[in-house]
Amino acid sequence: MRFKAMIHTSLKKSVLDPQGQTTLHALSTMGFREAKSLRIGKAFELTLEAADRKKAETCIHAMCDKLLHNPVIEEYSFEVQELS
Amino acid sequence: MRFKAMIHTSLKKSVLDPQGQTTLHALSTMGFREAKSLRIGKAFELTLEAADRKKAETCIHAMCDKLLHNPVIEEYSFEVQELS
């Protein structure tokens, strides 16, 4: 079975996000005073083959732990969707 | 009213994603043969103040068009959620 996963990695709340702060400041100076906070992370759009949803999720956790995210400063979350 | 928006920018399908291809190749050499395709984009977690949901969405479109995404090679999508 083929699955599509959207994986988000973002900096932990306790970690400073200079890219987000700079972009928020830029928005503010451009007149977008509505923006109150901004944090920037990565979005991975992954297609994978697995026997079932549980195996797909186990595989994604392993990929995140071993390559896609830095456990020291980042956290991750994902959503899996079955492709027909 | 306060809203939280998750904005995703990703390279257009027609644009090569070398970061995604390199990461996919790394996953493959690490033994994750389940991974079939991977594209990497950015995820913006934005908090904003707006009078209503429609005004919040208009504001987010303007922010994306003017700063957050590069219309030549990227596309964006977002989800807005009202904060209590």
Backbone of each chain as nested JSON, in Angstrom:
{
  "chains": [
    {"id": "A", "residues": [
      {"number": 1, "name": "MET", "atoms": {"N": [0.839, -1.194, 0.0], "CA": [0.0, 0.0, 0.0], "C": [0.874, 1.244, 0.0]}},
      {"number": 2, "name": "ARG", "atoms": {"N": [0.343, 2.277, -0.618], "CA": [1.135, 3.505, -0.743], "C": [0.534, 4.58, 0.159]}},
      {"number": 3, "name": "PHE", "atoms": {"N": [1.382, 5.252, 0.882], "CA": [0.934, 6.294, 1.807], "C": [1.631, 7.613, 1.504]}},
      {"number": 4, "name": "LYS", "atoms": {"N": [0.932, 8.688, 1.836], "CA": [1.545, 10.017, 1.745], "C": [1.61, 10.571, 3.167]}},
      {"number": 5, "name": "ALA", "atoms": {"N": [2.782, 11.022, 3.567], "CA": [2.934, 11.579, 4.915], "C": [3.384, 13.022, 4.828]}},
      {"number": 6, "name": "MET", "atoms": {"N": [2.771, 13.879, 5.622], "CA": [3.236, 15.258, 5.763], "C": [3.915, 15.338, 7.129]}},
      {"number": 7, "name": "ILE", "atoms": {"N": [5.211, 15.536, 7.126], "CA": [5.99, 15.594, 8.37], "C": [6.426, 17.033, 8.616]}},
      {"number": 8, "name": "HIS", "atoms": {"N": [6.159, 17.531, 9.814], "CA": [6.592, 18.886, 10.165], "C": [7.653, 18.811, 11.239]}},
      {"number": 9, "name": "THR", "atoms": {"N": [8.776, 19.466, 11.017], "CA": [9.734, 19.616, 12.098], "C": [9.78, 21.094, 12.46]}},
      {"number": 10, "name": "SER", "atoms": {"N": [9.843, 21.363, 13.747], "CA": [9.922, 22.758, 14.196], "C": [10.83, 22.826, 15.407]}},
      {"number": 11, "name": "LEU", "atoms": {"N": [11.368, 23.998, 15.644], "CA": [12.225, 24.189, 16.806], "C": [11.39, 24.044, 18.073]}},
      {"number": 12, "name": "LYS", "atoms": {"N": [11.949, 23.445, 19.112], "CA": [11.25, 23.344, 20.391], "C": [10.926, 24.74, 20.893]}},
      {"number": 13, "name": "LYS", "atoms": {"N": [9.853, 24.838, 21.66], "CA": [9.394, 26.141, 22.183], "C": [10.504, 26.873, 22.946]}},
      {"number": 14, "name": "SER", "atoms": {"N": [11.364, 26.103, 23.599], "CA": [12.417, 26.704, 24.426], "C": [13.609, 27.193, 23.608]}},
      {"number": 15, "name": "VAL", "atoms": {"N": [13.611, 26.892, 22.299], "CA": [14.754, 27.261, 21.458], "C": [14.427, 28.533, 20.668]}},
      {"number": 16, "name": "LEU", "atoms": {"N": [15.348, 29.464, 20.669], "CA": [15.18, 30.722, 19.936], "C": [15.099, 30.456, 18.431]}},
      {"number": 17, "name": "ASP", "atoms": {"N": [14.215, 31.177, 17.743], "CA": [14.054, 31.0, 16.303], "C": [14.377, 32.324, 15.603]}},
      {"number": 18, "name": "PRO", "atoms": {"N": [15.666, 32.589, 15.34], "CA": [16.048, 33.88, 14.756], "C": [15.444, 34.12, 13.375]}},
      {"number": 19, "name": "GLN", "atoms": {"N": [15.284, 33.047, 12.58], "CA": [14.691, 33.201, 11.244], "C": [13.241, 33.677, 11.352]}},
      {"number": 20, "name": "GLY", "atoms": {"N": [12.508, 33.067, 12.3], "CA": [11.125, 33.473, 12.527], "C": [11.028, 34.901, 13.04]}},
      {"number": 21, "name": "GLN", "atoms": {"N": [11.899, 35.264, 13.966], "CA": [11.86, 36.613, 14.54], "C": [12.186, 37.671, 13.492]}},
      {"number": 22, "name": "THR", "atoms": {"N": [13.18, 37.37, 12.64], "CA": [13.553, 38.309, 11.583], "C": [12.403, 38.505, 10.593]}},
      {"number": 23, "name": "THR", "atoms": {"N": [11.764, 37.397, 10.234], "CA": [10.656, 37.472, 9.286], "C": [9.47, 38.214, 9.897]}},
      {"number": 24, "name": "LEU", "atoms": {"N": [9.214, 37.971, 11.184], "CA": [8.13, 38.676, 11.874], "C": [8.399, 40.186, 11.897]}},
      {"number": 25, "name": "HIS", "atoms": {"N": [9.649, 40.544, 12.146], "CA": [10.036, 41.946, 12.156], "C": [9.839, 42.57, 10.768]}},
      {"number": 26, "name": "ALA", "atoms": {"N": [10.223, 41.81, 9.73], "CA": [10.052, 42.297, 8.358], "C": [8.57, 42.521, 8.052]}},
      {"number": 27, "name": "LEU", "atoms": {"N": [7.721, 41.572, 8.464], "CA": [6.268, 41.713, 8.255], "C": [5.779, 42.992, 8.93]}},
      {"number": 28, "name": "SER", "atoms": {"N": [6.258, 43.211, 10.147], "CA": [5.824, 44.379, 10.912], "C": [6.233, 45.679, 10.214]}},
      {"number": 29, "name": "THR", "atoms": {"N": [7.469, 45.739, 9.738], "CA": [7.923, 46.967, 9.071], "C": [7.234, 47.162, 7.721]}},
      {"number": 30, "name": "MET", "atoms": {"N": [6.713, 46.07, 7.148], "CA": [5.971, 46.186, 5.884], "C": [4.522, 46.595, 6.126]}},
      {"number": 31, "name": "GLY", "atoms": {"N": [4.131, 46.724, 7.378], "CA": [2.777, 47.188, 7.682], "C": [1.831, 46.113, 8.188]}},
      {"number": 32, "name": "PHE", "atoms": {"N": [2.291, 44.848, 8.219], "CA": [1.43, 43.762, 8.703], "C": [1.487, 43.69, 10.227]}},
      {"number": 33, "name": "ARG", "atoms": {"N": [0.824, 44.633, 10.867], "CA": [0.863, 44.687, 12.325], "C": [-0.032, 43.607, 12.948]}},
      {"number": 34, "name": "GLU", "atoms": {"N": [-0.813, 42.914, 12.113], "CA": [-1.665, 41.822, 12.607], "C": [-0.822, 40.656, 13.118]}},
      {"number": 35, "name": "ALA", "atoms": {"N": [0.372, 40.469, 12.526], "CA": [1.207, 39.319, 12.884], "C": [1.764, 39.489, 14.292]}},
      {"number": 36, "name": "LYS", "atoms": {"N": [1.553, 38.488, 15.143], "CA": [1.982, 38.573, 16.545], "C": [3.139, 37.655, 16.871]}},
      {"number": 37, "name": "SER", "atoms": {"N": [3.166, 36.488, 16.285], "CA": [4.314, 35.6, 16.489], "C": [4.478, 34.731, 15.26]}},
      {"number": 38, "name": "LEU", "atoms": {"N": [5.703, 34.301, 15.042], "CA": [5.992, 33.483, 13.858], "C": [7.153, 32.553, 14.16]}},
      {"number": 39, "name": "ARG", "atoms": {"N": [6.955, 31.286, 13.866], "CA": [8.059, 30.327, 13.979], "C": [8.127, 29.542, 12.676]}},
      {"number": 40, "name": "ILE", "atoms": {"N": [9.343, 29.278, 12.224], "CA": [9.518, 28.648, 10.921], "C": [10.15, 27.27, 11.076]}},
      {"number": 41, "name": "GLY", "atoms": {"N": [9.537, 26.293, 10.44], "CA": [10.063, 24.934, 10.46], "C": [10.115, 24.361, 9.061]}},
      {"number": 42, "name": "LYS", "atoms": {"N": [10.313, 23.049, 8.98], "CA": [10.373, 22.393, 7.677], "C": [9.169, 21.486, 7.488]}},
      {"number": 43, "name": "ALA", "atoms": {"N": [8.758, 21.343, 6.238], "CA": [7.661, 20.442, 5.9], "C": [8.176, 19.417, 4.891]}},
      {"number": 44, "name": "PHE", "atoms": {"N": [8.081, 18.143, 5.243], "CA": [8.512, 17.059, 4.351], "C": [7.265, 16.378, 3.788]}},
      {"number": 45, "name": "GLU", "atoms": {"N": [7.189, 16.315, 2.483], "CA": [6.077, 15.616, 1.829], "C": [6.642, 14.301, 1.306]}},
      {"number": 46, "name": "LEU", "atoms": {"N": [6.308, 13.222, 2.01], "CA": [6.94, 11.922, 1.744], "C": [5.911, 10.928, 1.216]}},
      {"number": 47, "name": "THR", "atoms": {"N": [6.292, 10.203, 0.169], "CA": [5.474, 9.086, -0.301], "C": [6.211, 7.812, 0.059]}},
      {"number": 48, "name": "LEU", "atoms": {"N": [5.498, 6.859, 0.645], "CA": [6.18, 5.605, 1.002], "C": [5.273, 4.403, 0.805]}},
      {"number": 49, "name": "GLU", "atoms": {"N": [5.924, 3.24, 0.624], "CA": [5.215, 1.964, 0.473], "C": [5.319, 1.235, 1.794]}},
      {"number": 50, "name": "ALA", "atoms": {"N": [4.199, 0.706, 2.29], "CA": [4.25, -0.095, 3.515], "C": [3.068, -1.053, 3.504]}},
      {"number": 51, "name": "ALA", "atoms": {"N": [3.198, -2.136, 4.281], "CA": [2.157, -3.171, 4.299], "C": [0.857, -2.62, 4.873]}},
      {"number": 52, "name": "ASP", "atoms": {"N": [0.938, -1.799, 5.914], "CA": [-0.26, -1.196, 6.495], "C": [0.11, 0.135, 7.15]}},
      {"number": 53, "name": "ARG", "atoms": {"N": [-0.917, 0.82, 7.674], "CA": [-0.706, 2.156, 8.252], "C": [0.251, 2.117, 9.45]}},
      {"number": 54, "name": "LYS", "atoms": {"N": [0.126, 1.071, 10.266], "CA": [0.972, 0.996, 11.464], "C": [2.449, 0.878, 11.084]}},
      {"number": 55, "name": "LYS", "atoms": {"N": [2.725, 0.039, 10.072], "CA": [4.116, -0.124, 9.609], "C": [4.623, 1.185, 9.017]}},
      {"number": 56, "name": "ALA", "atoms": {"N": [3.744, 1.892, 8.295], "CA": [4.141, 3.173, 7.707], "C": [4.519, 4.154, 8.816]}},
      {"number": 57, "name": "GLU", "atoms": {"N": [3.711, 4.207, 9.875], "CA": [3.985, 5.149, 10.975], "C": [5.276, 4.796, 11.703]}},
      {"number": 58, "name": "THR", "atoms": {"N": [5.494, 3.495, 11.922], "CA": [6.739, 3.056, 12.57], "C": [7.94, 3.482, 11.738]}},
      {"number": 59, "name": "CYS", "atoms": {"N": [7.812, 3.299, 10.432], "CA": [8.89, 3.65, 9.509], "C": [9.165, 5.167, 9.541]}},
      {"number": 60, "name": "ILE", "atoms": {"N": [8.107, 5.971, 9.577], "CA": [8.274, 7.433, 9.6], "C": [8.953, 7.872, 10.902]}},
      {"number": 61, "name": "HIS", "atoms": {"N": [8.538, 7.271, 12.031], "CA": [9.2, 7.595, 13.305], "C": [10.707, 7.292, 13.204]}},
      {"number": 62, "name": "ALA", "atoms": {"N": [11.04, 6.151, 12.618], "CA": [12.456, 5.778, 12.499], "C": [13.205, 6.763, 11.604]}},
      {"number": 63, "name": "MET", "atoms": {"N": [12.595, 7.15, 10.491], "CA": [13.239, 8.112, 9.58], "C": [13.476, 9.45, 10.278]}},
      {"number": 64, "name": "CYS", "atoms": {"N": [12.466, 9.901, 11.049], "CA": [12.599, 11.177, 11.753], "C": [13.71, 11.09, 12.79]}},
      {"number": 65, "name": "ASP", "atoms": {"N": [13.735, 9.978, 13.533], "CA": [14.729, 9.841, 14.596], "C": [16.152, 9.739, 14.046]}},
      {"number": 66, "name": "LYS", "atoms": {"N": [16.288, 9.098, 12.875], "CA": [17.641, 8.834, 12.359], "C": [18.146, 9.889, 11.392]}},
      {"number": 67, "name": "LEU", "atoms": {"N": [17.238, 10.626, 10.745], "CA": [17.741, 11.586, 9.751], "C": [16.996, 12.928, 9.714]}},
      {"number": 68, "name": "LEU", "atoms": {"N": [15.662, 12.878, 9.735], "CA": [14.926, 14.089, 9.351], "C": [14.873, 15.189, 10.409]}},
      {"number": 69, "name": "HIS", "atoms": {"N": [14.99, 14.832, 11.686], "CA": [14.936, 15.906, 12.683], "C": [16.085, 15.797, 13.664]}},
      {"number": 70, "name": "ASN", "atoms": {"N": [16.415, 16.917, 14.26], "CA": [17.492, 16.993, 15.243], "C": [16.855, 16.983, 16.636]}},
      {"number": 71, "name": "PRO", "atoms": {"N": [16.927, 15.851, 17.337], "CA": [16.198, 15.717, 18.606], "C": [16.662, 16.68, 19.702]}},
      {"number": 72, "name": "VAL", "atoms": {"N": [17.836, 17.264, 19.526], "CA": [18.346, 18.187, 20.543], "C": [17.528, 19.476, 20.567]}},
      {"number": 73, "name": "ILE", "atoms": {"N": [17.215, 19.993, 19.381], "CA": [16.54, 21.3, 19.342], "C": [15.19, 21.285, 18.63]}},
      {"number": 74, "name": "GLU", "atoms": {"N": [14.843, 20.159, 18.0], "CA": [13.596, 20.137, 17.218], "C": [12.614, 19.084, 17.723]}},
      {"number": 75, "name": "GLU", "atoms": {"N": [11.346, 19.305, 17.365], "CA": [10.338, 18.27, 17.575], "C": [9.639, 18.042, 16.236]}},
      {"number": 76, "name": "TYR", "atoms": {"N": [8.954, 16.909, 16.113], "CA": [8.28, 16.643, 14.834], "C": [6.892, 16.083, 15.061]}},
      {"number": 77, "name": "SER", "atoms": {"N": [6.057, 16.252, 14.04], "CA": [4.732, 15.641, 14.052], "C": [4.423, 15.271, 12.61]}},
      {"number": 78, "name": "PHE", "atoms": {"N": [3.503, 14.332, 12.418], "CA": [3.166, 13.976, 11.033], "C": [1.727, 13.49, 10.914]}},
      {"number": 79, "name": "GLU", "atoms": {"N": [1.24, 13.544, 9.696], "CA": [-0.074, 12.993, 9.349], "C": [0.126, 12.044, 8.186]}},
      {"number": 80, "name": "VAL", "atoms": {"N": [-0.522, 10.873, 8.285], "CA": [-0.399, 9.885, 7.212], "C": [-1.74, 9.717, 6.524]}},
      {"number": 81, "name": "GLN", "atoms": {"N": [-1.68, 9.63, 5.219], "CA": [-2.9, 9.515, 4.427], "C": [-2.676, 8.386, 3.42]}},
      {"number": 82, "name": "GLU", "atoms": {"N": [-3.659, 7.499, 3.284], "CA": [-3.491, 6.382, 2.345], "C": [-3.804, 6.859, 0.93]}},
      {"number": 83, "name": "LEU", "atoms": {"N": [-2.952, 6.487, -0.001], "CA": [-3.216, 6.845, -1.399], "C": [-3.923, 5.675, -2.067]}},
      {"number": 84, "name": "SER", "atoms": {"N": [-4.897, 5.966, -2.888], "CA": [-5.654, 4.877, -3.531], "C": [-4.856, 4.325, -4.716]}}
    ]},
    {"id": "B", "residues": [
      {"number": 1, "name": "MET", "atoms": {"N": [-9.953, 39.263, 17.454], "CA": [-9.854, 37.811, 17.561], "C": [-8.46, 37.349, 17.156]}},
      {"number": 2, "name": "ARG", "atoms": {"N": [-8.046, 36.271, 17.797], "CA": [-6.699, 35.775, 17.547], "C": [-6.783, 34.462, 16.758]}},
      {"number": 3, "name": "PHE", "atoms": {"N": [-5.957, 34.367, 15.739], "CA": [-5.961, 33.177, 14.894], "C": [-4.561, 32.573, 14.813]}},
      {"number": 4, "name": "LYS", "atoms": {"N": [-4.542, 31.269, 14.61], "CA": [-3.271, 30.585, 14.36], "C": [-3.33, 30.037, 12.939]}},
      {"number": 5, "name": "ALA", "atoms": {"N": [-2.312, 30.342, 12.159], "CA": [-2.29, 29.856, 10.778], "C": [-1.059, 28.987, 10.57]}},
      {"number": 6, "name": "MET", "atoms": {"N": [-1.256, 27.841, 9.917], "CA": [-0.132, 27.003, 9.483], "C": [-0.007, 27.204, 7.978]}},
      {"number": 7, "name": "ILE", "atoms": {"N": [1.077, 27.817, 7.569], "CA": [1.293, 28.104, 6.148], "C": [2.402, 27.193, 5.63]}},
      {"number": 8, "name": "HIS", "atoms": {"N": [2.139, 26.51, 4.52], "CA": [3.159, 25.655, 3.919], "C": [3.572, 26.224, 2.585]}},
      {"number": 9, "name": "THR", "atoms": {"N": [4.865, 26.406, 2.389], "CA": [5.325, 26.745, 1.048], "C": [6.123, 25.558, 0.536]}},
      {"number": 10, "name": "SER", "atoms": {"N": [5.936, 25.245, -0.739], "CA": [6.685, 24.136, -1.321], "C": [7.029, 24.492, -2.758]}},
      {"number": 11, "name": "LEU", "atoms": {"N": [8.063, 23.862, -3.263], "CA": [8.44, 24.099, -4.651], "C": [7.351, 23.57, -5.573]}},
      {"number": 12, "name": "LYS", "atoms": {"N": [7.105, 24.284, -6.671], "CA": [6.129, 23.807, -7.649], "C": [6.57, 22.448, -8.176]}},
      {"number": 13, "name": "LYS", "atoms": {"N": [5.589, 21.635, -8.577], "CA": [5.878, 20.273, -9.054], "C": [6.902, 20.292, -10.201]}},
      {"number": 14, "name": "SER", "atoms": {"N": [6.867, 21.334, -11.016], "CA": [7.739, 21.401, -12.193], "C": [9.166, 21.815, -11.843]}},
      {"number": 15, "name": "VAL", "atoms": {"N": [9.404, 22.183, -10.581], "CA": [10.723, 22.668, -10.174], "C": [11.489, 21.559, -9.453]}},
      {"number": 16, "name": "LEU", "atoms": {"N": [12.732, 21.357, -9.855], "CA": [13.583, 20.335, -9.24], "C": [13.826, 20.663, -7.766]}},
      {"number": 17, "name": "ASP", "atoms": {"N": [13.809, 19.63, -6.906], "CA": [14.032, 19.83, -5.475], "C": [15.284, 19.051, -5.054]}},
      {"number": 18, "name": "PRO", "atoms": {"N": [16.467, 19.625, -5.237], "CA": [17.703, 18.884, -4.936], "C": [17.83, 18.482, -3.465]}},
      {"number": 19, "name": "GLN", "atoms": {"N": [17.317, 19.329, -2.546], "CA": [17.381, 18.995, -1.121], "C": [16.561, 17.731, -0.846]}},
      {"number": 20, "name": "GLY", "atoms": {"N": [15.361, 17.684, -1.43], "CA": [14.488, 16.514, -1.262], "C": [15.115, 15.268, -1.866]}},
      {"number": 21, "name": "GLN", "atoms": {"N": [15.702, 15.403, -3.059], "CA": [16.295, 14.242, -3.73], "C": [17.49, 13.71, -2.947]}},
      {"number": 22, "name": "THR", "atoms": {"N": [18.303, 14.631, -2.425], "CA": [19.472, 14.22, -1.65], "C": [19.046, 13.486, -0.386]}},
      {"number": 23, "name": "THR", "atoms": {"N": [18.024, 14.028, 0.284], "CA": [17.536, 13.404, 1.518], "C": [16.908, 12.04, 1.23]}},
      {"number": 24, "name": "LEU", "atoms": {"N": [16.184, 11.94, 0.115], "CA": [15.588, 10.66, -0.277], "C": [16.681, 9.624, -0.544]}},
      {"number": 25, "name": "HIS", "atoms": {"N": [17.739, 10.066, -1.211], "CA": [18.857, 9.164, -1.492], "C": [19.514, 8.708, -0.183]}},
      {"number": 26, "name": "ALA", "atoms": {"N": [19.658, 9.65, 0.767], "CA": [20.246, 9.304, 2.066], "C": [19.372, 8.282, 2.795]}},
      {"number": 27, "name": "LEU", "atoms": {"N": [18.053, 8.482, 2.762], "CA": [17.135, 7.524, 3.397], "C": [17.312, 6.146, 2.771]}},
      {"number": 28, "name": "SER", "atoms": {"N": [17.421, 6.123, 1.448], "CA": [17.56, 4.858, 0.731], "C": [18.85, 4.143, 1.128]}},
      {"number": 29, "name": "THR", "atoms": {"N": [19.956, 4.874, 1.188], "CA": [21.231, 4.233, 1.552], "C": [21.258, 3.811, 3.022]}},
      {"number": 30, "name": "MET", "atoms": {"N": [20.389, 4.433, 3.85], "CA": [20.302, 4.034, 5.258], "C": [19.395, 2.821, 5.44]}},
      {"number": 31, "name": "GLY", "atoms": {"N": [18.793, 2.338, 4.354], "CA": [17.976, 1.138, 4.428], "C": [16.478, 1.387, 4.368]}},
      {"number": 32, "name": "PHE", "atoms": {"N": [16.07, 2.659, 4.319], "CA": [14.63, 2.964, 4.247], "C": [14.163, 2.896, 2.789]}},
      {"number": 33, "name": "ARG", "atoms": {"N": [14.04, 1.666, 2.288], "CA": [13.645, 1.494, 0.898], "C": [12.144, 1.764, 0.704]}},
      {"number": 34, "name": "GLU", "atoms": {"N": [11.409, 1.924, 1.819], "CA": [9.976, 2.235, 1.724], "C": [9.744, 3.616, 1.106]}},
      {"number": 35, "name": "ALA", "atoms": {"N": [10.695, 4.545, 1.304], "CA": [10.517, 5.919, 0.833], "C": [10.598, 5.966, -0.689]}},
      {"number": 36, "name": "LYS", "atoms": {"N": [9.583, 6.541, -1.319], "CA": [9.513, 6.567, -2.78], "C": [9.737, 7.962, -3.351]}},
      {"number": 37, "name": "SER", "atoms": {"N": [9.235, 8.973, -2.668], "CA": [9.496, 10.343, -3.123], "C": [9.481, 11.268, -1.922]}},
      {"number": 38, "name": "LEU", "atoms": {"N": [10.201, 12.367, -2.038], "CA": [10.29, 13.312, -0.926], "C": [10.509, 14.711, -1.475]}},
      {"number": 39, "name": "ARG", "atoms": {"N": [9.697, 15.645, -1.012], "CA": [9.9, 17.049, -1.363], "C": [9.887, 17.845, -0.061]}},
      {"number": 40, "name": "ILE", "atoms": {"N": [10.769, 18.825, 0.017], "CA": [10.928, 19.572, 1.263], "C": [10.523, 21.026, 1.072]}},
      {"number": 41, "name": "GLY", "atoms": {"N": [9.683, 21.502, 1.968], "CA": [9.257, 22.897, 1.927], "C": [9.391, 23.53, 3.297]}},
      {"number": 42, "name": "LYS", "atoms": {"N": [8.76, 24.691, 3.449], "CA": [8.809, 25.391, 4.732], "C": [7.438, 25.416, 5.382]}},
      {"number": 43, "name": "ALA", "atoms": {"N": [7.432, 25.426, 6.704], "CA": [6.185, 25.516, 7.46], "C": [6.26, 26.749, 8.36]}},
      {"number": 44, "name": "PHE", "atoms": {"N": [5.331, 27.673, 8.192], "CA": [5.275, 28.881, 9.011], "C": [4.124, 28.747, 10.0]}},
      {"number": 45, "name": "GLU", "atoms": {"N": [4.433, 28.883, 11.272], "CA": [3.394, 28.842, 12.305], "C": [3.183, 30.283, 12.768]}},
      {"number": 46, "name": "LEU", "atoms": {"N": [2.085, 30.871, 12.319], "CA": [1.851, 32.305, 12.506], "C": [0.666, 32.546, 13.432]}},
      {"number": 47, "name": "THR", "atoms": {"N": [0.835, 33.448, 14.379], "CA": [-0.294, 33.9, 15.192], "C": [-0.62, 35.314, 14.753]}},
      {"number": 48, "name": "LEU", "atoms": {"N": [-1.892, 35.592, 14.526], "CA": [-2.249, 36.95, 14.113], "C": [-3.574, 37.388, 14.703]}},
      {"number": 49, "name": "GLU", "atoms": {"N": [-3.724, 38.708, 14.804], "CA": [-4.962, 39.323, 15.292], "C": [-5.736, 39.821, 14.08]}},
      {"number": 50, "name": "ALA", "atoms": {"N": [-7.028, 39.527, 14.016], "CA": [-7.857, 40.052, 12.933], "C": [-9.294, 40.115, 13.411]}},
      {"number": 51, "name": "ALA", "atoms": {"N": [-10.088, 40.959, 12.754], "CA": [-11.482, 41.148, 13.167], "C": [-12.299, 39.874, 12.967]}},
      {"number": 52, "name": "ASP", "atoms": {"N": [-12.056, 39.175, 11.865], "CA": [-12.766, 37.913, 11.624], "C": [-11.904, 37.015, 10.738]}},
      {"number": 53, "name": "ARG", "atoms": {"N": [-12.413, 35.798, 10.518], "CA": [-11.642, 34.812, 9.775], "C": [-11.332, 35.279, 8.349]}},
      {"number": 54, "name": "LYS", "atoms": {"N": [-12.311, 35.945, 7.715], "CA": [-12.103, 36.381, 6.328], "C": [-10.958, 37.402, 6.247]}},
      {"number": 55, "name": "LYS", "atoms": {"N": [-10.944, 38.323, 7.193], "CA": [-9.875, 39.338, 7.206], "C": [-8.52, 38.678, 7.491]}},
      {"number": 56, "name": "ALA", "atoms": {"N": [-8.522, 37.672, 8.362], "CA": [-7.279, 36.949, 8.657], "C": [-6.755, 36.28, 7.392]}},
      {"number": 57, "name": "GLU", "atoms": {"N": [-7.662, 35.638, 6.63], "CA": [-7.244, 34.933, 5.414], "C": [-6.726, 35.911, 4.361]}},
      {"number": 58, "name": "THR", "atoms": {"N": [-7.398, 37.053, 4.23], "CA": [-6.945, 38.074, 3.269], "C": [-5.54, 38.542, 3.637]}},
      {"number": 59, "name": "CYS", "atoms": {"N": [-5.337, 38.752, 4.931], "CA": [-4.051, 39.209, 5.432], "C": [-2.954, 38.172, 5.153]}},
      {"number": 60, "name": "ILE", "atoms": {"N": [-3.259, 36.89, 5.363], "CA": [-2.273, 35.832, 5.133], "C": [-1.904, 35.746, 3.643]}},
      {"number": 61, "name": "HIS", "atoms": {"N": [-2.916, 35.861, 2.775], "CA": [-2.627, 35.863, 1.334], "C": [-1.664, 37.003, 0.993]}},
      {"number": 62, "name": "ALA", "atoms": {"N": [-1.917, 38.178, 1.562], "CA": [-1.056, 39.336, 1.279], "C": [0.364, 39.102, 1.787]}},
      {"number": 63, "name": "MET", "atoms": {"N": [0.487, 38.545, 3.001], "CA": [1.814, 38.256, 3.558], "C": [2.572, 37.266, 2.67]}},
      {"number": 64, "name": "CYS", "atoms": {"N": [1.866, 36.221, 2.226], "CA": [2.507, 35.211, 1.378], "C": [2.961, 35.832, 0.06]}},
      {"number": 65, "name": "ASP", "atoms": {"N": [2.079, 36.653, -0.541], "CA": [2.408, 37.238, -1.839], "C": [3.56, 38.223, -1.746]}},
      {"number": 66, "name": "LYS", "atoms": {"N": [3.634, 38.946, -0.625], "CA": [4.643, 40.01, -0.525], "C": [5.954, 39.589, 0.127]}},
      {"number": 67, "name": "LEU", "atoms": {"N": [5.93, 38.531, 0.948], "CA": [7.178, 38.164, 1.629], "C": [7.44, 36.66, 1.747]}},
      {"number": 68, "name": "LEU", "atoms": {"N": [6.414, 35.909, 2.142], "CA": [6.705, 34.544, 2.606], "C": [6.991, 33.523, 1.514]}},
      {"number": 69, "name": "HIS", "atoms": {"N": [6.489, 33.746, 0.311], "CA": [6.776, 32.744, -0.73], "C": [7.253, 33.428, -2.004]}},
      {"number": 70, "name": "ASN", "atoms": {"N": [7.999, 32.658, -2.777], "CA": [8.532, 33.132, -4.054], "C": [7.62, 32.621, -5.165]}},
      {"number": 71, "name": "PRO", "atoms": {"N": [6.793, 33.494, -5.74], "CA": [5.783, 33.032, -6.698], "C": [6.358, 32.425, -7.972]}},
      {"number": 72, "name": "VAL", "atoms": {"N": [7.641, 32.671, -8.237], "CA": [8.243, 32.129, -9.461], "C": [8.406, 30.611, -9.361]}},
      {"number": 73, "name": "ILE", "atoms": {"N": [8.842, 30.134, -8.191], "CA": [9.142, 28.691, -8.093], "C": [8.354, 27.977, -6.99]}},
      {"number": 74, "name": "GLU", "atoms": {"N": [7.611, 28.733, -6.173], "CA": [6.928, 28.092, -5.046], "C": [5.407, 28.287, -5.105]}},
      {"number": 75, "name": "GLU", "atoms": {"N": [4.712, 27.416, -4.407], "CA": [3.283, 27.608, -4.181], "C": [3.04, 27.497, -2.684]}},
      {"number": 76, "name": "TYR", "atoms": {"N": [1.898, 27.999, -2.22], "CA": [1.644, 27.945, -0.789], "C": [0.211, 27.533, -0.509]}},
      {"number": 77, "name": "SER", "atoms": {"N": [0.006, 27.017, 0.701], "CA": [-1.347, 26.714, 1.164], "C": [-1.35, 26.98, 2.659]}},
      {"number": 78, "name": "PHE", "atoms": {"N": [-2.533, 27.199, 3.234], "CA": [-2.568, 27.423, 4.675], "C": [-3.887, 26.973, 5.289]}},
      {"number": 79, "name": "GLU", "atoms": {"N": [-3.843, 26.769, 6.585], "CA": [-5.036, 26.448, 7.369], "C": [-5.111, 27.448, 8.508]}},
      {"number": 80, "name": "VAL", "atoms": {"N": [-6.307, 27.987, 8.743], "CA": [-6.48, 28.958, 9.821], "C": [-7.366, 28.351, 10.898]}},
      {"number": 81, "name": "GLN", "atoms": {"N": [-6.97, 28.607, 12.129], "CA": [-7.706, 28.055, 13.27], "C": [-7.892, 29.192, 14.263]}},
      {"number": 82, "name": "GLU", "atoms": {"N": [-9.11, 29.327, 14.78], "CA": [-9.35, 30.409, 15.74], "C": [-8.86, 29.987, 17.118]}},
      {"number": 83, "name": "LEU", "atoms": {"N": [-8.15, 30.893, 17.78], "CA": [-7.704, 30.607, 19.142], "C": [-8.721, 31.177, 20.116]}},
      {"number": 84, "name": "SER", "atoms": {"N": [-8.998, 30.436, 21.161], "CA": [-9.997, 30.929, 22.121], "C": [-9.36, 31.947, 23.055]}}
    ]}
  ]
}
